[in-house]
Amino acid sequence: MKEAASVWGKVSFKVKRFWESIMLIGELATAAGISREALRFYEQQGLIRARRLANGYRDYPDEVLLLVNYIRTAQQLGFTLAEIGHKLPAIWDAADPAPAIAEVLGEKLLEIDTRIAALQGLRTQLALRLGLDCPLTARVAG
């Protein structure tokens, strides 16, 4: 296995094979079901990377498809790209990624529960103020 520096500088990951085949940006976009612009943006944000061919085209290793699918799933679960970029190296470097993913998802669930509780408190305050003569200036017990 060849050791390759990741996009996060200090973190490294093992590339399981040398760039055996060429996967251009259009092929990756089709395989992942996203636009080329999204892939360029992910690369600009340091989430994925490509080798440049002699003609300047981007060449992606097969593993990048797995990363793109992870990024898209994480976004659908409410993670920001910054959160994904922060958590991705630990997951990618883990010998068994399942426990690392479970930990990250558990942290996100706790964060969501905390936000829900705060929103419920806000909702209660707003509901109490609706019945007042001057809802914005009156003090509400609670």
C-alpha positions, 0 to 999 in steps of 0.5 A, spaced: 500 500 500 502 506 498 501 512 503 498 518 500 497 525 504 490 527 504 487 533 503 487 535 510 495 536 511 497 532 517 492 526 516 494 521 511 490 515 508 492 509 505 490 508 497 489 501 496 491 501 489 495 506 484 491 510 479 489 504 475 484 507 471 482 514 469 475 516 472 474 523 469 470 528 472 464 527 468 464 520 469 465 521 477 459 526 476 455 521 473 456 515 477 455 519 484 449 523 481 451 530 482 454 535 477 461 537 475 460 543 479 459 540 485 465 536 485 469 542 483 466 545 489 468 539 494 475 539 491 475 547 492 473 545 500 478 540 500 473 534 501 476 530 495 482 531 490 484 529 484 490 528 480 491 532 474 493 529 467 498 532 462 492 535 459 489 538 465 483 534 466 482 531 473 483 524 474 479 521 480 481 514 484 475 510 485 475 511 492 473 518 491 466 515 489 465 512 496 467 519 499 462 523 495 457 518 497 459 519 504 459 527 503 452 527 500 449 522 505 452 526 511 449 533 508 442 529 507 443 528 515 444 535 516 451 535 517 454 542 514 460 541 509 465 544 515 462 538 519 463 533 514 470 536 513 472 536 520 470 529 521 471 525 515 479 524 516 477 520 522 472 516 519 476 515 513 483 513 517 479 508 521 480 500 520 473 499 521 469 505 520 462 503 523 464 505 530 467 512 528 460 513 524 456 511 529 460 516 534 459 522 529 451 520 528 450 520 536 454 526 536 449 529 531 443 526 534 445 529 541 446 536 537 439 536 534 436 534 541 439 540 544 436 544 538 429 541 539 429 543 546 431 550 545 426 551 540 420 548 544 422 553 549 422 558 544 415 556 542 412 556 549 415 563 550 412 565 544 405 562 545 405 565 552 406 572 549 400 571 544 395 572 549 398 579 552 396 586 550 403 588 548 406 581 547 413 584 546 414 589 552 410 585 557 414 580 562 412 573 561 413 568 567 416 562 565 
